[in-house]
C-alpha cells in the first residue's frame, strides 16, 4: 500500500465524493463564488488519492510477492 492505510483511503474517498456531490448544491445555493472552494479541496483530495495509488504501484513493483522470497 501507499502512505494511506485501508481505513484512511476509504475515508479519503468518502470525503472526495461528499465534496464532489456538495459542489453543485453549493453553487446553486450561493450567489457568490465561494462554492469554488469545494472544487479546490476536492482536487487536493483527489491529488492525495492519486499520489497514494502511484506510491502503492511503485511499492508493489519493487517488492516481490510473499511466496517468492
C-alpha angles and dihedrals in degrees: 000000000000125000093297119075121221095269094047091049091051092051091046091054090047091052092048093050092046091052092046091051093045096052098076091045091051091047091052095044099047129059096205129067096259090114087074087076088068090056092049094050092045089052091052092049090049089051090053090051092050093048090048091051092049091049090049092051092048091050093049092052091050097049121061118229116277097256097050099068 
